[in-house]
Amino acid sequence: MSGGANPARGEASVRVGGAELVLRPSFAALVAAEGELGPLLQLVERAGEGRLALGEIVALFWHCLRDRPEGVTREALGEAVVGGGLQAAMPALRVLLGQVVTGR
């Protein structure tokens, strides 16, 4: 599948190594994230309290990647989030967490 993020599907995007990667909070992706991070509503609560860890953000992004280009690792995604600064990651994080709470 190609193309940019589709807001109507609750998608967001992040830039990794010059490529725009699409994050899609599908049921399967959110179940996988929840399996690693614990209940997603608690994740949303921690985010609202400013207690969301960098590793949690990267884990959520990793599980929600729509297509993983060859050579993009979870570590590379984490480095891209750090390299771009958390402020640059916030719009995508807000979209994903919004989908957890309100759905599409």
C-alpha positions, 0 to 999 in steps of 0.5 A: 500500500502506498500514499500518505497518511489518511486522516479519515482512517485515523492515520498519522505520519512520522519521518524516518531517514528522509521517508514519511512513514504512515502510522495506522492504529488498526485493531491488530496494531493496538492489540499488539501495542497493548500486549507490550505496553499494558492497557491503552487507556492507562497509556492515554492517562500517562500521556495526559499527565506528562508521564509517557516514556520515550520507549512507550511512544516508540513502541506505539509507533512501531506497532502502528506502522502501516508498512515497514520499509526494508531496513527500518528497525525499531531502533532507527524509528526511536533514533528518528523520534529523538532526532526530530525532537519530541515536539515533532512526534506529538502530532502523530502521538495525539492522533494515535491516542485520540483514536484509542479514546474516540475511534474513527 
